[in-house]
Structures are given as C-alpha cells and as structure tokens.
C-alpha cells in the first residue's frame, strides 16, 4: 500500500508540473501584454519611464525561461503572486472566491446524485420497451441539451418569481447557493442518469436478479441492496470528473446569479490577461482533480468484491 501511495504521489507531482508548464506556454503565446493592458491607460497618467519600472518589477521583460523558473519556484513555495487586474495578492482572491465555489459544487453534486437515484429507479420500474420507459429515458438527453444560462433563467422564473419559494436577493452565504445549485444539479443529473441507467440495464440482465425475485425479494430491496452497488461504479467516476469541472467551469451560472466564485474570477482574469490569477486557478483545479481521482480509485477499489482479499482483515477476539 505504501508503494502504491508513493507511486500516486509521484504521479500527482508530474501531473501538476505538466498542467503548470502547459498553462504557462499557452498564456505566453496569447496576444497582448498584461502589464500594458493594466497600466498603459491614459487616465492613470503614468509616464513611459514609470511603466518601464513597473515592467521591471513584474519581470515582464525577462526571457521566457527566466519567467518560467521564477514563477515555478514561487508556486512551489506557495507564493501565488500579485493580481495585475485587481492589485491584490492572488491568495486573497482565492480565499474569497474558493469557499463560494466549493459550496456550490458540493450542493450541486448532492442534488445531482439525488436526482440520479430517482431517475435510475424510475427507469427500473419502467422497462425500455414500454412507452413510459421510453419517456423516462428520453428526459435526461433533453435536459442535458438545454444551455446552462437558459436553465438558470428558467429556475429563477419558476422557483423565485412564480412560486416565490426562494428569494433571488439574499444575504445568507448558503441561501444564495440554493438556486444556482439547483440549476447545476438538474443539468449534471442528466449525465449521471444516462450513465447509471446504461450500467443498470447491463447489470440487471444477469441471472442473479431473476433468482432474487424468485426468492421473494421486492424490487426496491433488489435495487438498493444488490443492483445499485454493482452498477454505480461508472457513476462514481463520472461524479468525480464533474466535481473537478465545477470548480473552474461554473462561470456562466456564477455570473447569472451574481456569485463571486472561482469561475467568475477565472472569466475576469482571462478578460484582463491576469496571468498570475489564471495560473493559480489552473493549478488549484489540477490539485482538486488529482485528489478527487485518488478518492474515486479508493472507493472503486473497496466496492469491488474481488479486492476484499487485499484489504486488511479485522482481528477477532
């Protein structure tokens, strides 16, 4: 086990280094100059000599390799640098925006998993060859085809304006997450339902489940105790991938609902060509992907009954 953990740690280091290097190269080839975009504004009244001093302070005129090693050494030591567009440390921006995005991601995934369980059980009640079964299986692709911004507006109109269940203007940290989490949860559940139903239909054809029904097991018991554990492995993998994507991919939802999250910060950084912020977000997202992937592997390993022989056995008195 220790050997496997050491291998995974080295693999994670290589992935993070590759993500940072690739992002650095891509940002270098972008047109424009972030320092000039920020400080060459006539309203600031800076002279060319002052702008040259600012470029020297930020190392904008250094060679590519010098900038790379300087930025990489700062990242390794936990120094994320200064935001050019906002004039504050990047760490301060992440401390403000990351908790909002984490709350949104956790709530969205929770709602998506709950809807996935409902949809998968509904698909089990109605076989695919029946009319109702075809309707149930056609809902996830239709829902997943809706644009996120359109779904966000629809949720606001129904939940907030028509039903008046949740106010769109709230001061609560968790209250402002309800509507965007419901939007993303509905959108993500469509992908999870499709994966779960496909896996469930494949597993349910095995003779074991006919035997369980013949022994008098009810359908809810067969689904909850036997079918769900054997069919949920692809859904766990898909859920881990979706959670990582939410950290930097919720820019549309965060913008519509006015959330000061990581996705919205990434959009502002791209617009301002704020290299330090963009690189920090990329590294943070890569770290989350590595952690989530590792946790998914552990969960799948423990769910597979064939691996129980490799697990440590409990000592009995």
VENWOTA-V689993 format. One record per pair of residues at least 12 apart in sequence whose C-alpha atoms are under 10 Angstrom apart, sorted by the first residue. I is the first residue (numbers start at 1). J is the second residue. D is the distance in whole Angstrom. If there is no record, write none. Layout:
[[I | J | D] [I | J | D]]
This chain:
[[1 | 310 | 10] [1 | 311 | 10] [5 | 294 | 10] [8 | 290 | 9] [8 | 294 | 8] [9 | 290 | 10] [9 | 294 | 10] [11 | 290 | 9] [12 | 286 | 9] [12 | 287 | 8] [12 | 289 | 10] [12 | 290 | 6] [12 | 291 | 9] [12 | 294 | 9] [13 | 287 | 9] [13 | 290 | 9] [15 | 283 | 10] [15 | 286 | 8] [15 | 287 | 9] [15 | 289 | 10] [15 | 290 | 8] [16 | 282 | 9] [16 | 283 | 7] [16 | 284 | 9] [16 | 285 | 10] [16 | 286 | 6] [16 | 287 | 7] [16 | 289 | 10] [16 | 290 | 8] [17 | 72 | 9] [17 | 283 | 9] [17 | 286 | 10] [18 | 283 | 10] [18 | 286 | 10] [19 | 279 | 9] [19 | 282 | 7] [19 | 283 | 7] [19 | 285 | 10] [19 | 286 | 7] [19 | 287 | 10] [20 | 68 | 10] [20 | 71 | 10] [20 | 72 | 8] [20 | 75 | 9] [20 | 279 | 7] [20 | 280 | 9] [20 | 282 | 7] [20 | 283 | 6] [20 | 286 | 9] [21 | 68 | 8] [21 | 72 | 9] [21 | 279 | 10] [23 | 275 | 10] [23 | 278 | 9] [23 | 279 | 7] [23 | 282 | 7] [23 | 283 | 9] [24 | 64 | 10] [24 | 67 | 9] [24 | 68 | 7] [24 | 71 | 9] [24 | 72 | 10] [24 | 275 | 8] [24 | 276 | 10] [24 | 278 | 9] [24 | 279 | 7] [24 | 282 | 10] [25 | 64 | 9] [25 | 68 | 9] [27 | 270 | 10] [27 | 273 | 9] [27 | 274 | 10] [27 | 275 | 7] [27 | 278 | 9] [27 | 279 | 9] [28 | 64 | 8] [28 | 68 | 10] [28 | 275 | 9] [30 | 273 | 9] [31 | 273 | 9] [32 | 273 | 8] [33 | 60 | 9] [33 | 272 | 10] [33 | 273 | 8] [33 | 274 | 10] [33 | 275 | 10] [34 | 55 | 10] [34 | 60 | 9] [34 | 84 | 7] [34 | 85 | 8] [34 | 272 | 7] [34 | 273 | 5] [34 | 274 | 6] [34 | 275 | 7] [35 | 51 | 8] [35 | 52 | 10] [35 | 54 | 8] [35 | 55 | 7] [35 | 58 | 8] [35 | 60 | 8] [35 | 84 | 7] [35 | 85 | 9] [35 | 272 | 10] [35 | 273 | 9] [35 | 274 | 9] [35 | 275 | 10] [36 | 51 | 8] [36 | 52 | 10] [36 | 54 | 10] [36 | 55 | 9] [36 | 60 | 10] [37 | 84 | 9] [37 | 85 | 9] [37 | 272 | 7] [37 | 273 | 8] [37 | 274 | 10] [38 | 84 | 7] [38 | 85 | 6] [38 | 86 | 9] [38 | 87 | 10] [38 | 272 | 8] [38 | 273 | 9] [38 | 274 | 9] [39 | 51 | 7] [39 | 54 | 9] [39 | 55 | 10] [39 | 84 | 9] [39 | 85 | 9] [58 | 81 | 10] [58 | 82 | 9] [58 | 84 | 9] [71 | 276 | 9] [71 | 279 | 10] [75 | 279 | 9] [75 | 280 | 8] [75 | 283 | 9] [78 | 91 | 9] [79 | 91 | 8] [79 | 280 | 10] [80 | 92 | 10] [80 | 94 | 10] [80 | 276 | 7] [80 | 277 | 8] [80 | 279 | 9] [80 | 280 | 6] [80 | 281 | 10] [81 | 275 | 10] [81 | 276 | 6] [81 | 277 | 8] [81 | 280 | 9] [82 | 274 | 9] [82 | 275 | 10] [82 | 276 | 7] [82 | 277 | 8] [83 | 269 | 9] [83 | 272 | 10] [83 | 274 | 6] [83 | 275 | 8] [83 | 276 | 6] [83 | 277 | 6] [83 | 278 | 10] [84 | 269 | 9] [84 | 272 | 8] [84 | 273 | 8] [84 | 274 | 6] [84 | 275 | 8] [84 | 276 | 8] [84 | 277 | 9] [85 | 268 | 9] [85 | 269 | 7] [85 | 271 | 9] [85 | 272 | 6] [85 | 273 | 8] [85 | 274 | 6] [85 | 275 | 10] [85 | 276 | 10] [85 | 277 | 9] [86 | 268 | 10] [86 | 269 | 9] [86 | 272 | 9] [86 | 274 | 9] [86 | 277 | 10] [89 | 276 | 9] [89 | 277 | 9] [90 | 276 | 7] [90 | 277 | 6] [90 | 278 | 10] [90 | 280 | 8] [90 | 281 | 10] [91 | 277 | 9] [91 | 280 | 9] [93 | 260 | 10] [93 | 261 | 10] [93 | 262 | 9] [93 | 265 | 8] [93 | 277 | 9] [94 | 261 | 9] [94 | 262 | 7] [94 | 265 | 9] [94 | 277 | 9] [94 | 280 | 9] [94 | 281 | 8] [94 | 284 | 9] [95 | 262 | 10] [96 | 260 | 8] [96 | 261 | 8] [96 | 262 | 9] [97 | 259 | 9] [97 | 260 | 6] [97 | 261 | 4] [97 | 262 | 5] [97 | 263 | 9] [97 | 264 | 9] [97 | 265 | 7] [98 | 247 | 8] [98 | 248 | 10] [98 | 260 | 9] [98 | 261 | 6] [98 | 262 | 6] [98 | 263 | 9] [98 | 265 | 10] [98 | 281 | 10] [98 | 284 | 10] [99 | 173 | 10] [99 | 260 | 10] [99 | 261 | 8] [99 | 262 | 9] [100 | 173 | 8] [100 | 174 | 9] [100 | 176 | 10] [100 | 177 | 8] [100 | 247 | 10] [100 | 254 | 10] [100 | 259 | 7] [100 | 260 | 7] [100 | 261 | 5] [100 | 262 | 8] [101 | 177 | 9] [101 | 246 | 8] [101 | 247 | 6] [101 | 248 | 8] [101 | 249 | 10] [101 | 250 | 8] [101 | 251 | 10] [101 | 254 | 9] [101 | 259 | 9] [101 | 260 | 8] [101 | 261 | 5] [101 | 262 | 6] [101 | 263 | 8] [101 | 264 | 10] [102 | 243 | 9] [102 | 246 | 9] [102 | 247 | 7] [102 | 261 | 9] [102 | 262 | 9] [103 | 173 | 9] [103 | 174 | 8] [103 | 177 | 7] [103 | 178 | 10] [103 | 181 | 9] [103 | 261 | 10] [104 | 174 | 9] [104 | 176 | 9] [104 | 177 | 6] [104 | 178 | 8] [104 | 179 | 10] [104 | 180 | 7] [104 | 181 | 6] [104 | 182 | 9] [104 | 184 | 9] [104 | 185 | 10] [104 | 246 | 8] [104 | 247 | 9] [104 | 250 | 9] [104 | 254 | 9] [104 | 259 | 10] [104 | 261 | 9] [105 | 177 | 10] [105 | 180 | 10] [105 | 181 | 7] [105 | 184 | 9] [105 | 185 | 9] [105 | 242 | 9] [105 | 243 | 6] [105 | 244 | 9] [105 | 245 | 9] [105 | 246 | 6] [105 | 247 | 7] [105 | 250 | 9] [106 | 181 | 9] [106 | 185 | 10] [106 | 243 | 8] [106 | 246 | 9] [107 | 174 | 10] [107 | 177 | 8] [107 | 178 | 8] [107 | 180 | 9] [107 | 181 | 6] [107 | 182 | 8] [107 | 184 | 9] [107 | 185 | 8] [108 | 177 | 9] [108 | 178 | 9] [108 | 179 | 10] [108 | 180 | 8] [108 | 181 | 4] [108 | 182 | 6] [108 | 183 | 8] [108 | 184 | 6] [108 | 185 | 4] [108 | 186 | 8] [108 | 187 | 9] [108 | 188 | 8] [108 | 189 | 9] [108 | 242 | 10] [108 | 243 | 9] [108 | 246 | 9] [109 | 181 | 8] [109 | 182 | 10] [109 | 184 | 8] [109 | 185 | 6] [109 | 186 | 10] [109 | 188 | 8] [109 | 189 | 8] [109 | 239 | 7] [109 | 240 | 9] [109 | 242 | 8] [109 | 243 | 7] [109 | 246 | 9] [110 | 181 | 9] [110 | 182 | 10] [110 | 185 | 7] [110 | 189 | 10] [110 | 239 | 10] [111 | 181 | 8] [111 | 182 | 7] [111 | 183 | 9] [111 | 184 | 9] [111 | 185 | 5] [111 | 186 | 7] [111 | 187 | 10] [111 | 188 | 9] [111 | 189 | 8] [112 | 181 | 9] [112 | 182 | 8] [112 | 183 | 10] [112 | 184 | 8] [112 | 185 | 4] [112 | 186 | 6] [112 | 187 | 8] [112 | 188 | 6] [112 | 189 | 4] [112 | 190 | 8] [112 | 191 | 9] [112 | 192 | 7] [112 | 193 | 9] [112 | 239 | 9] [113 | 185 | 8] [113 | 186 | 10] [113 | 188 | 9] [113 | 189 | 7] [113 | 192 | 7] [113 | 193 | 9] [113 | 235 | 9] [113 | 236 | 10] [113 | 239 | 8] [114 | 185 | 9] [114 | 186 | 10] [114 | 189 | 8] [115 | 185 | 8] [115 | 186 | 7] [115 | 188 | 9] [115 | 189 | 6] [115 | 190 | 9] [115 | 192 | 9] [115 | 193 | 8] [116 | 140 | 10] [116 | 185 | 10] [116 | 186 | 9] [116 | 188 | 9] [116 | 189 | 6] [116 | 190 | 8] [116 | 191 | 9] [116 | 192 | 6] [116 | 193 | 5] [116 | 194 | 9] [116 | 195 | 9] [116 | 196 | 8] [116 | 197 | 9] [116 | 235 | 9] [117 | 189 | 9] [117 | 192 | 9] [117 | 193 | 8] [117 | 196 | 9] [117 | 197 | 10] [117 | 224 | 10] [117 | 228 | 9] [118 | 193 | 9] [119 | 136 | 8] [119 | 137 | 9] [119 | 139 | 9] [119 | 140 | 9] [119 | 189 | 9] [119 | 190 | 9] [119 | 192 | 9] [119 | 193 | 6] [119 | 194 | 9] [119 | 196 | 9] [119 | 197 | 8] [120 | 136 | 9] [120 | 137 | 9] [120 | 192 | 9] [120 | 193 | 6] [120 | 194 | 8] [120 | 195 | 9] [120 | 196 | 6] [120 | 197 | 6] [120 | 198 | 9] [120 | 199 | 10] [120 | 200 | 8] [120 | 201 | 10] [120 | 223 | 10] [120 | 228 | 9] [121 | 193 | 10] [121 | 196 | 10] [121 | 197 | 9] [121 | 200 | 9] [121 | 219 | 10] [121 | 220 | 8] [121 | 223 | 8] [121 | 224 | 9] [121 | 228 | 9] [122 | 136 | 7] [122 | 137 | 9] [122 | 197 | 10] [123 | 135 | 9] [123 | 136 | 6] [123 | 137 | 7] [123 | 193 | 9] [123 | 196 | 10] [123 | 197 | 7] [123 | 198 | 10] [123 | 200 | 9] [123 | 201 | 9] [124 | 136 | 10] [124 | 197 | 8] [124 | 200 | 8] [124 | 201 | 8] [124 | 204 | 9] [124 | 219 | 9] [124 | 220 | 10] [124 | 223 | 8] [125 | 219 | 8] [125 | 220 | 10] [127 | 201 | 9] [128 | 201 | 9] [137 | 190 | 10] [137 | 193 | 9] [137 | 194 | 8] [137 | 197 | 8] [137 | 198 | 10] [138 | 190 | 10] [138 | 194 | 9] [139 | 190 | 8] [139 | 193 | 10] [139 | 194 | 10] [140 | 186 | 9] [140 | 187 | 9] [140 | 188 | 9] [140 | 189 | 8] [140 | 190 | 4] [140 | 191 | 7] [140 | 192 | 9] [140 | 193 | 7] [140 | 194 | 7] [141 | 190 | 7] [141 | 191 | 8] [141 | 193 | 9] [141 | 194 | 8] [142 | 190 | 8] [143 | 186 | 8] [143 | 187 | 7] [143 | 188 | 9] [143 | 189 | 9] [143 | 190 | 6] [143 | 191 | 9] [144 | 186 | 9] [144 | 187 | 6] [144 | 188 | 8] [144 | 189 | 8] [144 | 190 | 6] [144 | 191 | 7] [144 | 194 | 10] [145 | 187 | 9] [145 | 190 | 9] [146 | 187 | 8] [147 | 187 | 9] [147 | 252 | 10] [148 | 183 | 8] [148 | 184 | 8] [148 | 186 | 10] [148 | 187 | 7] [148 | 250 | 9] [148 | 252 | 7] [148 | 253 | 7] [148 | 256 | 10] [149 | 183 | 9] [149 | 252 | 6] [149 | 253 | 7] [149 | 255 | 9] [149 | 256 | 7] [150 | 183 | 10] [151 | 180 | 10] [151 | 182 | 10] [151 | 183 | 6] [151 | 184 | 9] [151 | 186 | 9] [151 | 187 | 8] [151 | 253 | 9] [152 | 179 | 8] [152 | 180 | 7] [152 | 181 | 10] [152 | 182 | 9] [152 | 183 | 6] [152 | 184 | 8] [152 | 187 | 10] [152 | 252 | 9] [152 | 253 | 7] [152 | 254 | 10] [152 | 256 | 7] [152 | 257 | 8] [153 | 183 | 9] [153 | 253 | 10] [153 | 256 | 8] [153 | 257 | 9] [154 | 183 | 9] [155 | 179 | 7] [155 | 180 | 8] [155 | 182 | 8] [155 | 183 | 7] [155 | 186 | 10] [156 | 168 | 7] [156 | 179 | 7] [156 | 180 | 9] [156 | 183 | 9] [156 | 256 | 10] [156 | 257 | 9] [159 | 179 | 8] [159 | 182 | 10] [160 | 179 | 8] [166 | 178 | 8] [166 | 179 | 8] [167 | 179 | 9] [168 | 180 | 10] [168 | 257 | 8] [168 | 258 | 10] [169 | 257 | 9] [169 | 258 | 10] [176 | 257 | 8] [176 | 258 | 9] [176 | 259 | 8] [177 | 254 | 10] [177 | 257 | 9] [177 | 259 | 8] [179 | 253 | 10] [179 | 257 | 8] [180 | 250 | 9] [180 | 253 | 6] [180 | 254 | 7] [180 | 256 | 9] [180 | 257 | 7] [180 | 258 | 10] [180 | 259 | 9] [181 | 253 | 9] [183 | 253 | 8] [184 | 246 | 9] [184 | 250 | 8] [184 | 253 | 8] [188 | 238 | 10] [188 | 239 | 9] [188 | 242 | 8] [188 | 243 | 10] [188 | 246 | 10] [189 | 239 | 10] [191 | 235 | 9] [191 | 238 | 8] [191 | 239 | 9] [191 | 242 | 10] [192 | 232 | 10] [192 | 234 | 9] [192 | 235 | 6] [192 | 236 | 9] [192 | 237 | 10] [192 | 238 | 7] [192 | 239 | 7] [192 | 242 | 10] [193 | 235 | 8] [194 | 235 | 9] [195 | 231 | 9] [195 | 232 | 9] [195 | 233 | 10] [195 | 234 | 7] [195 | 235 | 6] [195 | 236 | 10] [195 | 238 | 8] [196 | 228 | 9] [196 | 231 | 7] [196 | 232 | 6] [196 | 233 | 9] [196 | 234 | 7] [196 | 235 | 6] [196 | 236 | 10] [196 | 238 | 10] [197 | 231 | 9] [197 | 232 | 10] [197 | 235 | 10] [198 | 231 | 9] [198 | 234 | 10] [199 | 227 | 10] [199 | 228 | 10] [199 | 230 | 9] [199 | 231 | 5] [199 | 232 | 7] [199 | 233 | 9] [199 | 234 | 7] [199 | 235 | 9] [200 | 223 | 9] [200 | 227 | 7] [200 | 228 | 8] [200 | 229 | 10] [200 | 230 | 8] [200 | 231 | 5] [200 | 232 | 8] [201 | 227 | 10] [201 | 231 | 9] [202 | 231 | 8] [203 | 227 | 7] [203 | 228 | 9] [203 | 230 | 7] [203 | 231 | 6] [204 | 222 | 10] [204 | 223 | 9] [204 | 226 | 10] [204 | 227 | 7] [204 | 228 | 10] [204 | 230 | 9] [204 | 231 | 9] [208 | 226 | 9] [208 | 227 | 10] [209 | 222 | 7] [209 | 223 | 9] [209 | 226 | 8] [209 | 227 | 8] [210 | 222 | 10] [212 | 226 | 9] [229 | 303 | 7] [229 | 304 | 9] [230 | 303 | 8] [230 | 304 | 8] [230 | 305 | 10] [232 | 300 | 9] [232 | 303 | 9] [233 | 296 | 9] [233 | 299 | 9] [233 | 300 | 6] [233 | 301 | 10] [233 | 303 | 8] [233 | 304 | 9] [234 | 300 | 9] [236 | 296 | 7] [236 | 297 | 9] [236 | 299 | 8] [236 | 300 | 8] [237 | 292 | 9] [237 | 293 | 8] [237 | 295 | 10] [237 | 296 | 6] [237 | 297 | 8] [237 | 299 | 10] [237 | 300 | 8] [238 | 296 | 10] [239 | 292 | 9] [239 | 296 | 9] [240 | 288 | 10] [240 | 289 | 8] [240 | 291 | 10] [240 | 292 | 6] [240 | 293 | 7] [240 | 294 | 10] [240 | 295 | 9] [240 | 296 | 7] [240 | 297 | 10] [241 | 288 | 10] [241 | 289 | 7] [241 | 292 | 8] [241 | 293 | 8] [241 | 296 | 9] [242 | 289 | 10] [243 | 288 | 9] [243 | 289 | 8] [243 | 292 | 8] [244 | 285 | 7] [244 | 286 | 8] [244 | 287 | 9] [244 | 288 | 6] [244 | 289 | 5] [244 | 290 | 9] [244 | 291 | 9] [244 | 292 | 7] [244 | 293 | 9] [245 | 285 | 8] [245 | 286 | 10] [245 | 288 | 9] [245 | 289 | 8] [246 | 262 | 9] [246 | 263 | 8] [246 | 285 | 9] [247 | 261 | 9] [247 | 262 | 7] [247 | 263 | 7] [247 | 281 | 9] [247 | 282 | 10] [247 | 284 | 9] [247 | 285 | 7] [247 | 288 | 8] [247 | 289 | 10] [248 | 261 | 9] [248 | 262 | 6] [248 | 263 | 5] [248 | 264 | 8] [248 | 265 | 9] [248 | 266 | 7] [248 | 267 | 9] [248 | 281 | 7] [248 | 282 | 8] [248 | 284 | 9] [248 | 285 | 7] [249 | 262 | 9] [249 | 263 | 6] [249 | 264 | 9] [249 | 266 | 9] [249 | 267 | 10] [249 | 285 | 10] [250 | 262 | 8] [250 | 263 | 5] [250 | 264 | 8] [250 | 266 | 10] [251 | 263 | 4] [251 | 264 | 5] [251 | 265 | 8] [251 | 266 | 8] [251 | 267 | 7] [251 | 268 | 10] [252 | 264 | 8] [252 | 267 | 9] [255 | 267 | 9] [262 | 281 | 8] [262 | 285 | 10] [263 | 281 | 9] [265 | 277 | 8] [265 | 278 | 9] [265 | 281 | 9] [266 | 278 | 6] [266 | 279 | 10] [266 | 280 | 10] [266 | 281 | 7] [266 | 282 | 9] [269 | 281 | 10]]
